[in-house]
Amino acid sequence: MQGLIMDYQLTIPAILRRAEQLFGDREIVSRQPDRSIQRYTYGDCIRRARKLGVALKSLGVGRGDRVATLCWNHYRHLEAYYGIPSSGAVVHTLNLRLHPDDLAYVANHAGDTVVIVDKVLLGLLEKFRERAPFKHVIVAGDGSDVPDGMLDYEVLLSSVQNSDDESPEIDERAAAVMCYTSGTTGRPKGVLYSHRAIALHTLASALTMTLDIREADTVLAVVPMFHANAWGLPFTCAMVGAKQVCPGPHLDPKSLLELFESERVTISAGVPTIWLGLLQALDAEPRKYDLSAMRKLIVGGAAVPESMIRGFQERHGLSIVHAWGMTEMAPLGTVANLSSDMAKESKDTQYALRAKQGLPAPFVEIRARGEDGLVEWNGNSMGELEVRGPWVANGYYDASDSGDRFTEDGWFKTGDIVSIDAKGFVEIRDRAKDLIKSGGEWISSVALENALMGHPAVAEAAVVAAPHPKWQECPVAVVVLKSGQSARPEDLTTHLAQSFPRWWLPHTIEMVAEIPRTSAGKVQKSALRERFKGWTATDDPKAD
Ligand code: AMP
């Protein structure tokens, strides 16, 4: 027997109808490239988003067609986020940090027919436009100096007289948003989110047990809108009616701290690299900014060292919430909120728990598979994390080969090596490809990096595998010291030796000025492995 409930479609327009009706006067604030501040409301934004949909239709964009954006975080990008999927087309966010060759590849692979580009990014567009399939280029900017053959975003919108009844009926399973993985191995792969996936992800992200986003919040996503949907925040904020603050291209610590203060930001979100810079800026001038409105910093995309969580909390009274996710998961997977039991533990235990990746969001199911099958949830046994759920990809766009990422029974293989404790709390031990295999035994590069970053002189550290003549692989480290601090490699080894067996210790520790990063701001371990390719280990730590 079937239930007697409406077949209500879970779509982005449903989220926007709510935002417009209930929160139409809530603010959206953007910092523009010239640093001026633009303010308007959800009502304005959604009206203009509808106009954009109509304008795109007049350019020949039909259902399912891909419209690319090459933009920083700002109100026009939000209009594209809302307006393109609401018109039945698919918004494809291009990652402006990719190499032009990769951008050309991705735009062709996605079949983008139109691109909306920030005026300040025209130089980047020129580097691959000839090779891209765009029929129309729409320039988002101040309307001046729009190159011949391109359209001005504002002129296009003002050409639309009436957009009131233009929202088409949309099937919740239709594609809404497209985002390519950052492609640390091989070519980037396209992930295509349905309206339903976005709607359910939005609902789940707002919960107290996940990101806990409320109407009274003011949210500043530092995470770019071209990275995994800015973690869904543009949709979650619209659903709950939270004020949004978009930082534009100004992501340096000073610009962000100023905006936190002036807009009374309550939640911000970004990758650890961003927060590392902010922590250093706050440490340098501890009482310069009034951040009393800030409720929490959501940090994910890479492991957050415990020392960073402590640093923000103890020195600046700012709380970090650590989350794990993937482009293939829209991206929310797990969040390290402490349960009521955990909140009774000692401070040290609580910090250690908050540095783990935490509990899965509702509807995200998890399991971990080792060499002998699924591993026990005992907090120790390690295996590759597999997930399934209503916002997890079941394949890549137009890919003949999904790279062995799906199990026979339909779970997604994350490539992350984890342990899961009896309560379901996940700890990421490493990326499968970054684990260091010493003989048959595993060394976690993440554990060593976190411990190195726990040393008072260390700003950043990365650990990778280098070849070892006897044990196949051994750990080696690169370290960036905090400015004005000093430490010798042997000091850092002594520091590590307090927590790890001898055979885990890096065989060499090199001091560097900078650690190479990917387009998503993560450590580029492939470049580091390359650096140590010709290097040979001479010692045998397991000999005694
Ligand atoms: P992306 O699809 O570019 O967001 O990358 C997803 C990958 O980033 C995951 O599979 C993890 O390896 C890594 N990652 C994301 N969040 C975290 C986190 N909180 N801790 C450790 N690794 C993370």
Residues whose N, C-alpha, C, O or C-beta is under 5 A from the ligand:
A	BS01	AMP	S182 V299 G300 G301 A302 A303 V304 A323 W324 G325 M326 T327 E328 T414 D416 I428 R431 A520
